[in-house]
Amino acid sequence: MPNLILEIHSLDDEAVDTVMIEGDNPTHALSYLEENETPFPVKLWRERYRGREFLGEVQRDQAGVWHILETEPHAGEG
């Protein structure tokens, strides 16, 4: 079964925590962030038997709505 991986980063872009969520639906990751009131930048990955796929950076806008920004991972990530 696929998993979602949330990499929570400090404001200096250093990974400070990693959370694994069972399943394939990225909205579960957004629910987790909402429930835990995560204030830091987050990178979202999908892990399957063939490896990891970067889905994007997760950010909350000024209205409080979560968004997955489809960006490319930085060099050395993944």
C-alpha positions as CSV (number, residue, x, y, z in Angstrom):
1,M,0.0,0.0,0.0
2,P,1.3,3.5,-0.8
3,N,2.2,5.9,1.9
4,L,2.4,9.7,2.1
5,I,5.4,11.2,3.7
6,L,5.4,14.7,5.2
7,E,8.8,16.3,5.7
8,I,8.3,19.2,8.1
9,H,11.1,21.8,7.8
10,S,12.3,24.7,9.9
11,L,12.3,28.2,8.5
12,D,16.0,27.6,7.6
13,D,14.7,24.7,5.4
14,E,16.2,21.9,7.5
15,A,14.0,18.8,8.0
16,V,12.9,18.7,11.6
17,D,10.3,15.9,11.5
18,T,9.0,13.3,9.2
19,V,5.5,11.9,9.4
20,M,4.3,8.8,7.4
21,I,0.5,8.5,6.6
22,E,-0.9,5.3,5.2
23,G,-2.8,5.7,1.9
24,D,-2.5,7.5,-1.4
25,N,-4.8,10.5,-1.0
26,P,-3.0,13.8,-0.4
27,T,-6.0,15.3,1.3
28,H,-5.2,13.0,4.3
29,A,-1.9,14.9,4.6
30,L,-3.7,18.2,4.6
31,S,-6.1,17.0,7.3
32,Y,-3.1,15.9,9.4
33,L,-1.5,19.4,9.0
34,E,-4.8,21.1,10.0
35,E,-5.3,18.9,13.0
36,N,-1.8,19.4,14.2
37,E,-1.7,23.1,13.4
38,T,1.7,22.8,11.6
39,P,3.2,26.2,11.2
40,F,6.3,25.2,9.3
41,P,7.0,24.6,5.6
42,V,6.2,21.0,4.5
43,K,7.3,18.9,1.6
44,L,4.9,16.1,0.5
45,W,6.0,12.8,-1.0
46,R,4.2,9.6,-2.1
47,E,6.1,6.4,-1.4
48,R,5.4,3.2,-3.4
49,Y,7.2,0.0,-3.9
50,R,9.1,1.6,-6.8
51,G,10.3,4.6,-4.8
52,R,9.4,8.1,-3.8
53,E,7.5,10.6,-5.9
54,F,7.7,14.3,-4.9
55,L,4.1,15.8,-4.9
56,G,5.0,19.4,-3.9
57,E,5.3,21.8,-1.1
58,V,2.4,22.3,1.1
59,Q,1.5,25.9,2.2
60,R,-1.4,27.6,3.8
61,D,-2.7,30.9,2.4
62,Q,-3.8,33.9,4.3
63,A,-7.4,32.7,4.2
64,G,-6.4,29.5,5.9
65,V,-6.7,27.2,2.9
66,W,-4.0,24.5,2.4
67,H,-2.4,24.2,-1.1
68,I,0.0,21.7,-2.6
69,L,2.3,23.7,-4.9
70,E,3.7,21.4,-7.6
71,T,7.3,22.3,-7.6
72,E,10.5,20.4,-8.3
73,P,12.5,19.1,-5.3
74,H,15.8,20.8,-4.7
75,A,19.1,19.1,-5.6
76,G,19.9,16.2,-3.3
77,E,16.3,15.6,-2.2
78,G,14.5,12.4,-2.9
